[in-house]
Amino acid sequence: MPLARRKEVPKPPKAPKAAVKKAYVEGILQDDGTLIYPNTVQLAKQFGPTRETISRWINNEGWASERAIYQERLAEAAEVRKAKMLPNAPGVEATARELKEDLKAQGVTVEPASEAEPGSVPDFRMHVIAGERAKFDTTCLTLAKALQAEVAVTITRSRKKVPDVATGTAVDPSPLAPKELLSLAGTLERSQRIGRLALGQTTENQGHSAPDGSSIKVDAEHTVDVKKSGYTNMDPAELARLYAETVRTGPADGSGQEAPGADAGAHKQ
C-alpha cells in the first residue's frame, strides 16, 4: 500500500522588495490599532523572501537607520498632535482661570498680551499642561521603580534557601524557569521604557555589555541557559536587566554571536 503523500504547506508568493522595506521601516498596523515593527522571521513568513535575504537588504541598504528616523518623526508628529489636543482638554481652561483669579486676589491683574509683545503675559493653559505632564511622568517613574524592585526581589527569593514547613530544615533554592525569567524580563523591559519616557529619554536600544565590559550581540535564535550563562553570580537586578535587553534586541536582526565574556562571569566567586 503506497504511503500517503505529506501535504505541503504552500509558501506565500514573494512580495516586491519595496513592500518588505515599507513593512520593516514603517511597521505593520494591527486590527486592534497597535503598530508593530516586525523582525526578519516575521517578514520572511509574511512576504516570502528568506530571512537571510531580508537581513542582507537591511544591512546593505541601511533600513535600520531609516526605521529609526521614521520612528523619530512619528514620535515628533505625536507630540505635535498632543500639544494641539491638550489645550482643549476638559479642566484646562477652568484651572487656568483659577490661576488668574488667584493672582487677581493678590493684586496682580493679568491683561491680554499686546501684539508688540506677544510673550509678555504667561500662557496659563501651557502652565497647567506642563504641570499635568510633570505629575503624570512622576507617577510613571515611581511605578517603573516599583516594578524593577519587584523583579529584583523575585529573583533574589528564588536563590535563597527556604525552611521546609514539615521539618523546619532549610531547603535548597529553586531556580526560576526560563519562561519565568522571560516573563520577568518583559516586566522589566516595560518598566525601563516607562521610566525612560518619564525622564524624557529615548527608548531605543543604547547597547549593553557583558560582565567583562565587551559589547553583546545576540542572534535571533540564541537562547540563554540559566545555569551556564555566566551571569549566575551577578546582582539580581543587573541579571534581570541583561535578560530584558536580550529579549528586546535579540530578534532585531538576523546575525549575531554569543556574548563574549559570558563564561567569565560564571567563575566569579
C-alpha angles and dihedrals in degrees: 000000000000117000116251113252116246111248108242119222108234114241118232114259112261110262122215116274089245091062092050091048093049091052092047097046101036100029130228121280112225127215090255091056098256120132119223129188106218125219126224094271092055092045092050091050094048102038106029108238115116121264090244091054092050091047089053091051091049094049099039098043101038098243092154091061091048090051091052091050091047092050090049092052090046090053091049091051090050091052091051091050092048090050089056094046101043098064088059095047116122113270098020096099092043092052091047090053090050090054091052091048091050090054091046090053088056091053097261115128116199112208125190114273116263121238089243092056107026093168098049095096122058117250099234093190091059088047090056093045092050090051093050091049091050092051092047093048091048090053091048092050092050091050091047091054091048091052091050091050091051091052092051092047092049093052092045092052091051089060098048126089114246127205116253110240094220102043102020091226122130115263123211114259120264110228117226115260118245090252090054091049091050090050090051089046090055090051091049092047091054092047090051092052092047091049094047092048090048089054092047093249129137119264093209117115111276095187130260138223142224120241090271092056097253120131122264125224113180124199118231089241094045116116128189123238103215095209098042102033095104093238099087094108096047127108109280094236092050091047091052090048092054092049090051091051090049093052092047101045102029100084093041096095138014101240137059147119140240113285107266115234093025093124092047091065091057093062096055111112 
